[in-house]
Structure formats: structure tokens, C-alpha cells
């Protein structure tokens, strides 16, 4: 079975293919960033990342003729403004290399160890997305925008607050444990109390993270779990939140009330899943550990259960999202059906005006269509950054004429 046939099958079952790609990619990202300690599961990250990318490519692979111009997603408009209508896109590889050198320089001069830590992995992923951005074929514009926004959001959620805190306290080894104090430890304590597990949350000497103390049923000695940033689940939350924001921005044309509600629901359920993760870890230690196991069951749950709960919840949530969303909400319905939906007019990607046979229009090599006057005025395609070459008043290279039909 050749690639075109696989692509045709993937396009017929695009939602299922995209869902599988999302789950494979999330699993790989979780293994790279929030990998279970003391396990060999992290070695599955590379094949899962390759699988996710292959499924995304199959889902987006053109199955026939070039479709009509996209109406433009929130992500495309956002990136267009952020890059000054594509003028900064050619500099993405240089920016990515600069970020890599800056990260290694930071580790060498200020960090306690030059080893690659979790935050370094997140920064390097963003750098890789910038370096490879211009090498992605134009037909995969949406997918490359998704990856870029995902990596950018990861850094905004997980890396930037840490750097700000370290700069504010002039302490390059400081960790951000505020999340555990405010939004995790107290809530976990309340849920455990409702379930009949007596516990208390308090400060721990020598640590900035909160401690949760309880007495296991079969040990009868106080056990304190220190909920540091590394084990708080904030990385899992960051992975989901970043992917969800990137998905919404690349799939929808406008931030309607439905979209805002969807974002709010996603963040709320991700937060609930994170609290549930900590509750389950403590319950495993409370009910199953004995003097013989010496809290090994709770440590095992910390390494595996929390990670599996997160991935299981991700699978359920995304499956529900894909089933509940009506077919017409995507910003790219033409890619799903192979033709423009009824009642939807193709519009110029620059001025958003309707494209008609009366007004001369040009189609870029990436497939986006614009008014001829608009693309000549702006000097480049806003979707891919290509600049038209004008020879004697005609576009001779990067832009090809729009078919009359």
C-alpha cells in the first residue's frame, strides 16, 4: 500500500487520524518533559514523536487538487502580526540557533550543573521549532504553526515564570513552588479529608515547597510528602494547556463564546486531573504501604500512576472534544471535505475581502490566494512569507496566477 493510498484513508478518517496523532505527540512530550523517574518509558518518546508527526502528515497530505484559500485561523492572524506580515520569518533559524547558544551559555555560567534539565528541554524544543519552521512544506502550514505555538506556550507557562523568579530573587537555583502552595496542596488536602484521610499541609524546613503529612493505615508513623515543582504535576498541566491553546488557535477562525468556553473547560478539567493525580498517589501510600513495603507502593504510584492518569485523562478529553465539536467549527473545513463548504466565500488572506472573478487575484505557491493589488502592496504572502517577484508589472516567480474558474 503506497503513501497516496494511506493518505487517502487518513483523509477519509481525518478526525480519528488527528486524534491519534495528538495522543502520540502528547505522550512523547510528556515522556521528554515530565518523564517517570527511574523507568525506561522515556525511551519511547522518540518513536512516539515520529508516529505523531507521521499521522499529522498523513492527515494533512493533499488528496487531490489544491483546495480554495483558507479563511485564516486565529493562529495565522496572530503569527502574521507578530512577524510583521512575515518579514521576520526568514530570521527564525538564526533566532533558534541563538536560543540554543543562550541556553548552553546560561547553564555553563550560572546554573549549578551544565546537564540538560527539564526547562532546558522545553527551551530547546522551541529552538528546534524555529530552526525547522522554514523547512516545512507550505501544505503543512497549519501543522508547523501548531508546533511553534505549542512550544511557545510551553515556555510562557513553564520557563518564563521560573526565570522571572530567579531574576527577582537574584538566585539562579531558585524553584517556583508557589503553584504547589496556592493551587495544589490545599486542594489535595481537602479532597483527602473528604475521603476520610486525616492530613495537614505545612512548611518544611530547608524547602520552599509545601509538605503534606498523613499516617498510613498499616505503618502508624507520620509520613510527609513534599510537593515540589518537579512532582507537582505542573509540567503535565503545562503540556496540556500549551497543546490545547495551540489546537484552538490553529483550528478556529475567531475567538467566539464557544471557543472561550472550550478553553475554560479544558483548563478546568486539566487542573482537576492534576489534583486527582496527587490524591491517588497519597491514597496508594495510605491504604497499601506497610512496614515491609516501606512506602515503595507510593513511590511506584508517583513514577507511573500520575503519568498514566494524565495520559488517560488526555485521551478521554480529546476524544470527547472531537466527538462533540460540530463539523463546521474548524477553521479549515475545505481541507476536510476537499471543497469549500456551502455558503462560505473564499477571501483574500490580506484584506479579508471576497475573492471574485471581477477582481484580479493571485495564488501563492503555498496555496493561499490574495487580491493581486494586496499581495503587491504588502510585498509578501502573509501565510508563508514568500515575496513576489515583479517583472514588467507581472508576477513571474513566487506567485502563480489564479485559475479563471
Secondary structure as a PSIPRED ss2 file (coil, helix, strand):
# PSIPRED VFORMAT (PSIPRED V4.0)

   1 X C   1.000  0.000  0.000
   2 X C   1.000  0.000  0.000
   3 X H   0.000  1.000  0.000
   4 X H   0.000  1.000  0.000
   5 X H   0.000  1.000  0.000
   6 X H   0.000  1.000  0.000
   7 X H   0.000  1.000  0.000
   8 X H   0.000  1.000  0.000
   9 X H   0.000  1.000  0.000
  10 X H   0.000  1.000  0.000
  11 X H   0.000  1.000  0.000
  12 X H   0.000  1.000  0.000
  13 X C   1.000  0.000  0.000
  14 X H   0.000  1.000  0.000
  15 X H   0.000  1.000  0.000
  16 X H   0.000  1.000  0.000
  17 X H   0.000  1.000  0.000
  18 X H   0.000  1.000  0.000
  19 X H   0.000  1.000  0.000
  20 X H   0.000  1.000  0.000
  21 X H   0.000  1.000  0.000
  22 X H   0.000  1.000  0.000
  23 X H   0.000  1.000  0.000
  24 X H   0.000  1.000  0.000
  25 X H   0.000  1.000  0.000
  26 X H   0.000  1.000  0.000
  27 X H   0.000  1.000  0.000
  28 X H   0.000  1.000  0.000
  29 X H   0.000  1.000  0.000
  30 X H   0.000  1.000  0.000
  31 X H   0.000  1.000  0.000
  32 X H   0.000  1.000  0.000
  33 X H   0.000  1.000  0.000
  34 X C   1.000  0.000  0.000
  35 X C   1.000  0.000  0.000
  36 X C   1.000  0.000  0.000
  37 X C   1.000  0.000  0.000
  38 X C   1.000  0.000  0.000
  39 X C   1.000  0.000  0.000
  40 X C   1.000  0.000  0.000
  41 X H   0.000  1.000  0.000
  42 X H   0.000  1.000  0.000
  43 X H   0.000  1.000  0.000
  44 X H   0.000  1.000  0.000
  45 X H   0.000  1.000  0.000
  46 X H   0.000  1.000  0.000
  47 X H   0.000  1.000  0.000
  48 X H   0.000  1.000  0.000
  49 X H   0.000  1.000  0.000
  50 X H   0.000  1.000  0.000
  51 X H   0.000  1.000  0.000
  52 X H   0.000  1.000  0.000
  53 X H   0.000  1.000  0.000
  54 X H   0.000  1.000  0.000
  55 X H   0.000  1.000  0.000
  56 X H   0.000  1.000  0.000
  57 X H   0.000  1.000  0.000
  58 X H   0.000  1.000  0.000
  59 X H   0.000  1.000  0.000
  60 X H   0.000  1.000  0.000
  61 X C   1.000  0.000  0.000
  62 X C   1.000  0.000  0.000
  63 X C   1.000  0.000  0.000
  64 X C   1.000  0.000  0.000
  65 X C   1.000  0.000  0.000
  66 X C   1.000  0.000  0.000
  67 X C   1.000  0.000  0.000
  68 X C   1.000  0.000  0.000
  69 X C   1.000  0.000  0.000
  70 X C   1.000  0.000  0.000
  71 X C   1.000  0.000  0.000
  72 X C   1.000  0.000  0.000
  73 X C   1.000  0.000  0.000
  74 X H   0.000  1.000  0.000
  75 X H   0.000  1.000  0.000
  76 X H   0.000  1.000  0.000
  77 X H   0.000  1.000  0.000
  78 X H   0.000  1.000  0.000
  79 X H   0.000  1.000  0.000
  80 X H   0.000  1.000  0.000
  81 X H   0.000  1.000  0.000
  82 X H   0.000  1.000  0.000
  83 X C   1.000  0.000  0.000
  84 X C   1.000  0.000  0.000
  85 X C   1.000  0.000  0.000
  86 X C   1.000  0.000  0.000
  87 X C   1.000  0.000  0.000
  88 X C   1.000  0.000  0.000
  89 X H   0.000  1.000  0.000
  90 X H   0.000  1.000  0.000
  91 X H   0.000  1.000  0.000
  92 X H   0.000  1.000  0.000
  93 X H   0.000  1.000  0.000
  94 X H   0.000  1.000  0.000
  95 X H   0.000  1.000  0.000
  96 X H   0.000  1.000  0.000
  97 X H   0.000  1.000  0.000
  98 X H   0.000  1.000  0.000
  99 X H   0.000  1.000  0.000
 100 X H   0.000  1.000  0.000
 101 X H   0.000  1.000  0.000
 102 X H   0.000  1.000  0.000
 103 X H   0.000  1.000  0.000
 104 X H   0.000  1.000  0.000
 105 X H   0.000  1.000  0.000
 106 X H   0.000  1.000  0.000
 107 X H   0.000  1.000  0.000
 108 X H   0.000  1.000  0.000
 109 X H   0.000  1.000  0.000
 110 X C   1.000  0.000  0.000
 111 X C   1.000  0.000  0.000
 112 X C   1.000  0.000  0.000
 113 X C   1.000  0.000  0.000
 114 X C   1.000  0.000  0.000
 115 X C   1.000  0.000  0.000
 116 X C   1.000  0.000  0.000
 117 X C   1.000  0.000  0.000
 118 X H   0.000  1.000  0.000
 119 X H   0.000  1.000  0.000
 120 X H   0.000  1.000  0.000
 121 X H   0.000  1.000  0.000
 122 X H   0.000  1.000  0.000
 123 X H   0.000  1.000  0.000
 124 X H   0.000  1.000  0.000
 125 X H   0.000  1.000  0.000
 126 X H   0.000  1.000  0.000
 127 X H   0.000  1.000  0.000
 128 X H   0.000  1.000  0.000
 129 X H   0.000  1.000  0.000
 130 X H   0.000  1.000  0.000
 131 X H   0.000  1.000  0.000
 132 X C   1.000  0.000  0.000
 133 X H   0.000  1.000  0.000
 134 X H   0.000  1.000  0.000
 135 X H   0.000  1.000  0.000
 136 X C   1.000  0.000  0.000
 137 X C   1.000  0.000  0.000
 138 X H   0.000  1.000  0.000
 139 X H   0.000  1.000  0.000
 140 X H   0.000  1.000  0.000
 141 X H   0.000  1.000  0.000
 142 X H   0.000  1.000  0.000
 143 X H   0.000  1.000  0.000
 144 X H   0.000  1.000  0.000
 145 X H   0.000  1.000  0.000
 146 X H   0.000  1.000  0.000
 147 X H   0.000  1.000  0.000
 148 X H   0.000  1.000  0.000
 149 X H   0.000  1.000  0.000
 150 X H   0.000  1.000  0.000
 151 X H   0.000  1.000  0.000
 152 X H   0.000  1.000  0.000
 153 X H   0.000  1.000  0.000
 154 X H   0.000  1.000  0.000
 155 X H   0.000  1.000  0.000
 156 X H   0.000  1.000  0.000
 157 X H   0.000  1.000  0.000
 158 X H   0.000  1.000  0.000
 159 X H   0.000  1.000  0.000
 160 X H   0.000  1.000  0.000
 161 X H   0.000  1.000  0.000
 162 X H   0.000  1.000  0.000
 163 X H   0.000  1.000  0.000
 164 X H   0.000  1.000  0.000
 165 X H   0.000  1.000  0.000
 166 X H   0.000  1.000  0.000
 167 X H   0.000  1.000  0.000
 168 X H   0.000  1.000  0.000
 169 X H   0.000  1.000  0.000
 170 X C   1.000  0.000  0.000
 171 X C   1.000  0.000  0.000
 172 X C   1.000  0.000  0.000
 173 X C   1.000  0.000  0.000
 174 X C   1.000  0.000  0.000
 175 X C   1.000  0.000  0.000
 176 X C   1.000  0.000  0.000
 177 X C   1.000  0.000  0.000
 178 X H   0.000  1.000  0.000
 179 X H   0.000  1.000  0.000
 180 X H   0.000  1.000  0.000
 181 X H   0.000  1.000  0.000
 182 X H   0.000  1.000  0.000
 183 X H   0.000  1.000  0.000
 184 X C   1.000  0.000  0.000
 185 X H   0.000  1.000  0.000
 186 X H   0.000  1.000  0.000
 187 X H   0.000  1.000  0.000
 188 X H   0.000  1.000  0.000
 189 X H   0.000  1.000  0.000
 190 X H   0.000  1.000  0.000
 191 X H   0.000  1.000  0.000
 192 X H   0.000  1.000  0.000
 193 X H   0.000  1.000  0.000
 194 X H   0.000  1.000  0.000
 195 X C   1.000  0.000  0.000
 196 X C   1.000  0.000  0.000
 197 X C   1.000  0.000  0.000
 198 X C   1.000  0.000  0.000
 199 X E   0.000  0.000  1.000
 200 X E   0.000  0.000  1.000
 201 X E   0.000  0.000  1.000
 202 X E   0.000  0.000  1.000
 203 X E   0.000  0.000  1.000
 204 X C   1.000  0.000  0.000
 205 X C   1.000  0.000  0.000
 206 X C   1.000  0.000  0.000
 207 X C   1.000  0.000  0.000
 208 X C   1.000  0.000  0.000
 209 X C   1.000  0.000  0.000
 210 X E   0.000  0.000  1.000
 211 X E   0.000  0.000  1.000
 212 X E   0.000  0.000  1.000
 213 X E   0.000  0.000  1.000
 214 X E   0.000  0.000  1.000
 215 X E   0.000  0.000  1.000
 216 X C   1.000  0.000  0.000
 217 X C   1.000  0.000  0.000
 218 X E   0.000  0.000  1.000
 219 X C   1.000  0.000  0.000
 220 X C   1.000  0.000  0.000
 221 X C   1.000  0.000  0.000
 222 X E   0.000  0.000  1.000
 223 X E   0.000  0.000  1.000
 224 X E   0.000  0.000  1.000
 225 X E   0.000  0.000  1.000
 226 X E   0.000  0.000  1.000
 227 X C   1.000  0.000  0.000
 228 X C   1.000  0.000  0.000
 229 X C   1.000  0.000  0.000
 230 X C   1.000  0.000  0.000
 231 X C   1.000  0.000  0.000
 232 X C   1.000  0.000  0.000
 233 X C   1.000  0.000  0.000
 234 X H   0.000  1.000  0.000
 235 X H   0.000  1.000  0.000
 236 X H   0.000  1.000  0.000
 237 X H   0.000  1.000  0.000
 238 X H   0.000  1.000  0.000
 239 X H   0.000  1.000  0.000
 240 X H   0.000  1.000  0.000
 241 X H   0.000  1.000  0.000
 242 X H   0.000  1.000  0.000
 243 X H   0.000  1.000  0.000
 244 X H   0.000  1.000  0.000
 245 X H   0.000  1.000  0.000
 246 X H   0.000  1.000  0.000
 247 X H   0.000  1.000  0.000
 248 X H   0.000  1.000  0.000
 249 X H   0.000  1.000  0.000
 250 X H   0.000  1.000  0.000
 251 X H   0.000  1.000  0.000
 252 X C   1.000  0.000  0.000
 253 X C   1.000  0.000  0.000
 254 X C   1.000  0.000  0.000
 255 X C   1.000  0.000  0.000
 256 X C   1.000  0.000  0.000
 257 X H   0.000  1.000  0.000
 258 X H   0.000  1.000  0.000
 259 X H   0.000  1.000  0.000
 260 X H   0.000  1.000  0.000
 261 X H   0.000  1.000  0.000
 262 X H   0.000  1.000  0.000
 263 X H   0.000  1.000  0.000
 264 X H   0.000  1.000  0.000
 265 X H   0.000  1.000  0.000
 266 X H   0.000  1.000  0.000
 267 X H   0.000  1.000  0.000
 268 X H   0.000  1.000  0.000
 269 X H   0.000  1.000  0.000
 270 X H   0.000  1.000  0.000
 271 X H   0.000  1.000  0.000
 272 X H   0.000  1.000  0.000
 273 X H   0.000  1.000  0.000
 274 X H   0.000  1.000  0.000
 275 X H   0.000  1.000  0.000
 276 X H   0.000  1.000  0.000
 277 X H   0.000  1.000  0.000
 278 X H   0.000  1.000  0.000
 279 X H   0.000  1.000  0.000
 280 X H   0.000  1.000  0.000
 281 X H   0.000  1.000  0.000
 282 X H   0.000  1.000  0.000
 283 X H   0.000  1.000  0.000
 284 X H   0.000  1.000  0.000
 285 X H   0.000  1.000  0.000
 286 X H   0.000  1.000  0.000
 287 X H   0.000  1.000  0.000
 288 X H   0.000  1.000  0.000
 289 X C   1.000  0.000  0.000
 290 X E   0.000  0.000  1.000
 291 X C   1.000  0.000  0.000
 292 X C   1.000  0.000  0.000
 293 X C   1.000  0.000  0.000
 294 X C   1.000  0.000  0.000
 295 X C   1.000  0.000  0.000
 296 X H   0.000  1.000  0.000
 297 X H   0.000  1.000  0.000
 298 X H   0.000  1.000  0.000
 299 X H   0.000  1.000  0.000
 300 X H   0.000  1.000  0.000
 301 X H   0.000  1.000  0.000
 302 X H   0.000  1.000  0.000
 303 X H   0.000  1.000  0.000
 304 X H   0.000  1.000  0.000
 305 X H   0.000  1.000  0.000
 306 X H   0.000  1.000  0.000
 307 X H   0.000  1.000  0.000
 308 X H   0.000  1.000  0.000
 309 X H   0.000  1.000  0.000
 310 X H   0.000  1.000  0.000
 311 X H   0.000  1.000  0.000
 312 X H   0.000  1.000  0.000
 313 X H   0.000  1.000  0.000
 314 X H   0.000  1.000  0.000
 315 X H   0.000  1.000  0.000
 316 X H   0.000  1.000  0.000
 317 X H   0.000  1.000  0.000
 318 X H   0.000  1.000  0.000
 319 X H   0.000  1.000  0.000
 320 X H   0.000  1.000  0.000
 321 X H   0.000  1.000  0.000
 322 X H   0.000  1.000  0.000
 323 X H   0.000  1.000  0.000
 324 X H   0.000  1.000  0.000
 325 X C   1.000  0.000  0.000
 326 X C   1.000  0.000  0.000
 327 X H   0.000  1.000  0.000
 328 X H   0.000  1.000  0.000
 329 X H   0.000  1.000  0.000
 330 X C   1.000  0.000  0.000
 331 X C   1.000  0.000  0.000
 332 X C   1.000  0.000  0.000
 333 X H   0.000  1.000  0.000
 334 X H   0.000  1.000  0.000
 335 X H   0.000  1.000  0.000
 336 X H   0.000  1.000  0.000
 337 X H   0.000  1.000  0.000
 338 X C   1.000  0.000  0.000
 339 X C   1.000  0.000  0.000
 340 X C   1.000  0.000  0.000
 341 X C   1.000  0.000  0.000
 342 X C   1.000  0.000  0.000
 343 X C   1.000  0.000  0.000
 344 X C   1.000  0.000  0.000
 345 X C   1.000  0.000  0.000
 346 X C   1.000  0.000  0.000
 347 X E   0.000  0.000  1.000
 348 X C   1.000  0.000  0.000
 349 X C   1.000  0.000  0.000
 350 X C   1.000  0.000  0.000
 351 X C   1.000  0.000  0.000
 352 X C   1.000  0.000  0.000
 353 X C   1.000  0.000  0.000
 354 X E   0.000  0.000  1.000
 355 X C   1.000  0.000  0.000
 356 X C   1.000  0.000  0.000
 357 X C   1.000  0.000  0.000
 358 X C   1.000  0.000  0.000
 359 X C   1.000  0.000  0.000
 360 X C   1.000  0.000  0.000
 361 X E   0.000  0.000  1.000
 362 X E   0.000  0.000  1.000
 363 X E   0.000  0.000  1.000
 364 X E   0.000  0.000  1.000
 365 X C   1.000  0.000  0.000
 366 X C   1.000  0.000  0.000
 367 X C   1.000  0.000  0.000
 368 X C   1.000  0.000  0.000
 369 X E   0.000  0.000  1.000
 370 X E   0.000  0.000  1.000
 371 X E   0.000  0.000  1.000
 372 X H   0.000  1.000  0.000
 373 X H   0.000  1.000  0.000
 374 X H   0.000  1.000  0.000
 375 X H   0.000  1.000  0.000
 376 X H   0.000  1.000  0.000
 377 X H   0.000  1.000  0.000
 378 X H   0.000  1.000  0.000
 379 X C   1.000  0.000  0.000
 380 X C   1.000  0.000  0.000
 381 X C   1.000  0.000  0.000
 382 X C   1.000  0.000  0.000
 383 X C   1.000  0.000  0.000
 384 X C   1.000  0.000  0.000
 385 X C   1.000  0.000  0.000
 386 X C   1.000  0.000  0.000
 387 X C   1.000  0.000  0.000
 388 X C   1.000  0.000  0.000
 389 X C   1.000  0.000  0.000
 390 X E   0.000  0.000  1.000
 391 X E   0.000  0.000  1.000
 392 X C   1.000  0.000  0.000
 393 X C   1.000  0.000  0.000
 394 X E   0.000  0.000  1.000
 395 X E   0.000  0.000  1.000
 396 X C   1.000  0.000  0.000
 397 X C   1.000  0.000  0.000
 398 X C   1.000  0.000  0.000
 399 X E   0.000  0.000  1.000
 400 X E   0.000  0.000  1.000
 401 X E   0.000  0.000  1.000
 402 X C   1.000  0.000  0.000
 403 X C   1.000  0.000  0.000
 404 X C   1.000  0.000  0.000
 405 X C   1.000  0.000  0.000
